[in-house]
């Protein structure tokens, strides 16, 4: 979590220079964020993040060469930074893919600028911001299917929730960050249609996970 006395250090990743320019200007107008690097594709993003070690990476998904999901997986697995997705796509497959790769939040490019800034701040506080339309897509996928399909990691996290482990303990057990645990829980809760850990534990018990 960032020190309130220091700016949140952000890397912008998007294959459109005009998007990076606009986001850079938006962040420059704040007094609590600073852009420390930019990249136009996933491979470049990894190199920039390794060099600058930001607090938050604002990551597009659809890019030439290495896409945002693969870049996210590398950045998160190496514990280099937290990744907040900013994309045009709100379909459940892409959302699940990004969250499973370790992204801790998912915002859409048609969001209000203040929502993007607040999303970056939320990630720096250890929260997992999800655009309302993306959240509805997650819930809609669940509603349209009789069988909930969880990723392997989501199943692991839910199983440990049932055991009564806190996020910090789950993170230590699985060798991932607490924020990644929170992101998996956000996704899993939406898929199974619960809003808290108690309901999740009961769901796991009922479904024999």
C-alpha positions as CSV (number, residue, x, y, z in Angstrom):
1,X,0.0,0.0,0.0
2,X,1.3,3.4,-0.9
3,X,2.4,5.9,1.7
4,X,-0.2,8.8,1.7
5,X,2.7,11.3,1.8
6,X,4.1,10.0,-1.5
7,X,2.4,9.9,-4.9
8,X,1.1,6.7,-6.3
9,X,3.5,5.6,-9.0
10,X,1.7,4.5,-12.2
11,X,2.8,2.8,-15.5
12,X,0.4,3.3,-18.4
13,X,0.1,0.4,-20.9
14,X,-2.0,0.9,-24.1
15,X,-1.2,0.4,-27.8
16,X,-2.8,3.8,-28.6
17,X,-0.5,6.7,-28.0
18,X,-3.5,9.1,-27.7
19,X,-4.9,7.0,-24.9
20,X,-1.6,7.1,-23.0
21,X,-1.4,10.9,-23.6
22,X,-4.9,11.5,-22.3
23,X,-4.4,9.3,-19.2
24,X,-1.0,10.9,-18.6
25,X,-2.6,14.4,-18.6
26,X,-5.4,13.2,-16.4
27,X,-3.0,11.8,-13.8
28,X,-0.7,14.9,-14.1
29,X,-3.6,17.0,-12.9
30,X,-3.7,15.2,-9.6
31,X,-1.5,15.8,-6.6
32,X,-1.3,12.1,-5.5
33,X,-0.3,10.3,-8.6
34,X,2.7,10.3,-11.0
35,X,3.3,8.5,-14.3
36,X,6.7,6.8,-14.1
37,X,6.5,4.9,-17.4
38,X,4.5,4.0,-20.5
39,X,4.3,1.0,-22.8
40,X,2.6,0.1,-26.1
41,X,2.5,-3.7,-25.7
42,X,2.8,-6.4,-23.1
43,X,6.5,-7.2,-23.6
44,X,7.4,-3.5,-23.4
45,X,5.2,-3.2,-20.3
46,X,7.1,-5.9,-18.5
47,X,10.4,-4.2,-19.3
48,X,9.1,-0.8,-18.1
49,X,7.7,-2.2,-14.9
50,X,10.9,-4.1,-14.1
51,X,12.8,-0.9,-14.5
52,X,10.5,1.5,-12.7
53,X,8.8,-0.7,-10.1
54,X,5.5,1.2,-9.9
55,X,2.7,0.8,-7.4
56,X,0.0,0.3,-10.1
57,X,0.0,-0.7,-13.7
58,X,-3.0,0.6,-15.8
59,X,-3.2,-2.2,-18.3
60,X,-5.0,-2.5,-21.7
61,X,-5.9,-6.0,-22.8
62,X,-6.0,-6.0,-26.6
63,X,-2.5,-5.1,-27.9
64,X,-0.2,-6.4,-30.7
65,X,2.4,-9.0,-29.7
66,X,2.0,-9.9,-26.1
67,X,-1.5,-9.0,-24.9
68,X,-2.4,-7.5,-21.5
69,X,-3.4,-10.8,-19.9
70,X,0.0,-12.4,-20.5
71,X,1.7,-9.3,-19.4
72,X,-0.4,-9.2,-16.3
73,X,0.3,-12.8,-15.4
74,X,4.1,-12.1,-15.6
75,X,4.0,-8.9,-13.6
76,X,1.8,-10.3,-10.9
77,X,3.6,-13.7,-10.6
78,X,6.9,-11.8,-10.3
79,X,5.3,-9.5,-7.6
80,X,6.4,-6.4,-9.5
81,X,3.2,-4.3,-9.2
82,X,-0.5,-4.4,-8.9
83,X,-2.4,-4.4,-12.2
84,X,-5.6,-2.5,-12.9
85,X,-7.2,-3.3,-16.2
86,X,-8.6,-0.5,-18.3
87,X,-10.1,-1.8,-21.5
88,X,-13.1,-1.5,-23.9
89,X,-14.2,-5.1,-23.4
90,X,-16.8,-6.1,-20.9
91,X,-17.4,-9.7,-21.9
92,X,-17.1,-12.3,-19.1
93,X,-14.4,-14.3,-20.8
94,X,-12.0,-11.4,-20.9
95,X,-12.9,-10.3,-17.4
96,X,-12.3,-13.8,-16.0
97,X,-9.1,-14.1,-18.0
98,X,-7.7,-10.9,-16.6
99,X,-8.7,-11.6,-13.0
100,X,-7.3,-15.1,-13.2
101,X,-4.1,-13.7,-14.5
102,X,-3.9,-11.7,-11.3
103,X,-5.4,-8.3,-12.1
104,X,-6.8,-6.7,-8.9
105,X,-9.4,-4.5,-10.7
106,X,-11.3,-4.2,-14.0
107,X,-12.4,-0.8,-15.4
108,X,-13.8,0.2,-18.8
109,X,-12.6,3.0,-21.0
110,X,-16.0,4.6,-21.1
111,X,-15.8,5.2,-17.3
112,X,-15.9,8.7,-15.9
113,X,-12.3,10.0,-15.5
114,X,-12.9,10.4,-11.8
115,X,-13.8,6.7,-11.6
116,X,-10.5,5.8,-13.2
117,X,-8.6,8.0,-10.8
118,X,-10.5,6.6,-7.8
119,X,-9.9,3.1,-9.2
120,X,-6.1,3.6,-9.1
121,X,-6.4,5.0,-5.6
122,X,-8.5,2.0,-4.6
123,X,-5.9,-0.4,-5.9
124,X,-3.2,1.4,-3.9
125,X,-5.3,0.9,-0.8
126,X,-5.6,-2.8,-1.4
127,X,-9.1,-2.8,-2.9
128,X,-10.4,-4.4,-6.1
129,X,-12.5,-1.9,-8.2
130,X,-14.8,-3.5,-10.8
131,X,-16.8,-1.5,-13.3
132,X,-20.5,-2.0,-12.7
133,X,-21.0,-3.3,-16.3
134,X,-18.2,-5.8,-15.8
135,X,-19.7,-6.9,-12.5
136,X,-23.1,-7.4,-14.2
137,X,-21.3,-9.5,-16.9
138,X,-19.9,-11.8,-14.2
139,X,-23.2,-12.2,-12.5
140,X,-25.0,-12.7,-15.8
141,X,-22.7,-15.5,-16.7
142,X,-23.5,-17.2,-13.4
143,X,-27.3,-16.7,-13.9
144,X,-27.1,-18.2,-17.4
145,X,-25.4,-21.4,-16.3
146,X,-26.7,-24.2,-14.1
147,X,-23.1,-25.1,-13.3
148,X,-20.7,-22.5,-11.9
149,X,-17.3,-22.8,-13.5
150,X,-14.5,-21.6,-11.2
151,X,-10.9,-21.4,-12.1
152,X,-8.5,-23.7,-10.2
153,X,-7.2,-20.8,-8.2
154,X,-10.6,-19.5,-7.3
155,X,-11.5,-23.0,-6.0
156,X,-8.4,-23.1,-3.9
157,X,-9.1,-19.7,-2.4
158,X,-12.7,-20.6,-1.6
159,X,-11.6,-23.9,-0.1
160,X,-9.3,-22.0,2.3
161,X,-12.1,-19.5,3.1
162,X,-14.2,-22.5,4.2
163,X,-11.3,-23.5,6.4
164,X,-11.6,-20.1,8.1
165,X,-8.3,-18.7,6.8
166,X,-7.9,-14.9,6.5
167,X,-6.7,-13.3,3.3
168,X,-3.1,-13.0,4.7
169,X,-3.0,-16.6,5.6
170,X,-4.4,-17.7,2.2
171,X,-1.8,-15.5,0.5
172,X,1.0,-17.2,2.5
173,X,-0.4,-20.7,1.9
174,X,-0.7,-20.1,-1.9
175,X,2.4,-18.0,-2.3
176,X,0.5,-15.0,-3.8
177,X,-0.2,-11.5,-2.6
178,X,-3.2,-10.5,-0.4
179,X,-4.4,-8.3,-3.3
180,X,-4.4,-11.2,-5.6
181,X,-6.4,-13.2,-3.1
182,X,-8.9,-10.3,-2.9
183,X,-9.2,-10.3,-6.7
184,X,-9.9,-14.0,-6.8
185,X,-12.5,-13.6,-4.1
186,X,-14.2,-10.7,-6.0
187,X,-14.4,-12.9,-9.1
188,X,-15.5,-16.0,-7.2
189,X,-18.1,-14.2,-5.2
190,X,-19.6,-12.9,-8.4
191,X,-19.6,-16.3,-10.1
192,X,-21.3,-18.1,-7.2
193,X,-23.6,-15.2,-6.3
194,X,-22.6,-14.4,-2.7
195,X,-21.5,-11.2,-1.1
196,X,-19.4,-12.3,1.9
197,X,-17.1,-14.9,3.3
198,X,-19.8,-16.6,5.4
199,X,-22.0,-17.1,2.4
200,X,-19.1,-18.3,0.4
201,X,-18.2,-20.9,3.0
202,X,-21.8,-22.2,3.1
203,X,-21.8,-22.4,-0.7
204,X,-18.6,-24.4,-0.7
205,X,-20.1,-26.7,2.0
206,X,-23.3,-27.2,0.0
207,X,-21.5,-27.9,-3.3
208,X,-18.8,-30.1,-1.9
209,X,-15.9,-28.1,-3.4
